[in-house]
Amino acid sequence: MVLKTFGWSFAVTALGLVAAILFGGWTAFGIVAILSILEISLSFDNAVVNAGILKKMNAFWQKIFLTIGILIAVFGMRLVFPVVIVAVSASLGPIEAVDLALSDKDRYQELVTDAHPSIAAFGGMFLLMIFLDFIFEDRDIKWLTWIERPLGKLGKVDMLSVCIALIVLLTASLTVGANAHQHGGTHVDKAETVLLAGIGGLITYMIVGGLSGFFENRLEEQEEREHEAEEKAERTGKPKTALAIGGQAAFFMFLYLEVLDASFSFDGVIGAFAITNDIVLMALGLGIGAMYVRSLTVYLVRQGTLDEYVYLEHGAHYAIGALAALLLITIQYEINEIITGLIGVVLIGLSFWSSVRRNRAHAAAEGSAGEKTEVPSGV
């Protein structure tokens, strides 16, 4: 099972490390290995959230996620995306941007760093909306009850998530403008860029998430109707429409997954520049890490891990909230990538530990209940 799920990841790792040695020797090998570990540690929460969505999709769309999706994740976000940033920010053509990335690596890194506020604002707002919509939903299973119970009740207020997200974005943009003014700067454009990019992230979430949710709800309603009228449908021989609706739902959920993965990859791409400004090594290292995130997502789905360890999804969403906050903070202040990665790992680790404790407590309770109901022989 492990080899079947992670086989392609192992193969890509071997090819990537060999390519790194051929490209730049053992130094390049070490850089690619470090980048791979960085990407996996930063994106573990991504795998857990992806699994929660992917388990609702059929086998066909799961394969699409692993084929076309991985091409988008590895080549699109880890290779093309940094080049696009440079091309847009420096008003260069795609070929000129690639040439700059290969010939003038310091200038390339500088341009990507300059674009960081807009990237962080877009990704931070998208991830913040995911966290807020999760935390404001009144769920049957609660991990941190003292937080989730009152927030679940507050979530009944319409558009609360959007209002809070806009307040956070406005605060971030005003802080950027105020700090620039205090230091004698004239970075009004930076504040506007943060505001516009953040609104772009919010709109993207509402469109893609809203469409996927809409079709998912339609699919669930259709399945309920089909279940109730199953015998009648068999007698009349009417064709079922679940496959068509399922296709629409899965398509928009796939789009949602890709935008979600893109938002998660922002911190990895930017953080990679702290290790190297070589676009080839960056693509190799982050690409290997992205493969493991994909494989881990499928492993969680096939093993039913989220159903067994019920708090994992909670921990992943808290990690998303932390990452969103850190991305927005990095608009103005620098934060070490190790902190970003460790926060997610710690939160998911705690949620896993809580899930294990919950399962043991339930098993113990069922065992004691079974003993009480046993009738002694001879009575």
Secondary structure, 3 states (H helix, E strand, C coil): CHHHHHHHHHHHHHHHHHHHHHHHHHHHHHHHHHHHHHHHHHHHHHHHHHHHHHCCCCHHHHHHHHHHHHHHHHHHHHHHHHHHHHHHHCCCCHHHHHHHHHHCHHHHHHHHHHCHHHHHHHHHHHHHHHHHHHHCCCCCCCCCHHHHHHHHHHCCCCCHHHHHHHHHHHHHHHHHHHHHHHCCCCCHHHHHHHHHHHHHHHHHHHHHHHHHHHHHHHHHHHHHHHHHCHHHHHHHCCCCCHHHHHHHHHHHHHHHHHHHHHHHHHHHHHHHCCCCCCHHHHHHHHHHHHHHHHHHHHHHHHHCHHHHCCCHHHHHHHHHHHHHHHHHHCCCCCCCHHHHHHHHHHHHHHHHHHHHHHHHHHHHHHHHHHHHHCCCCCC
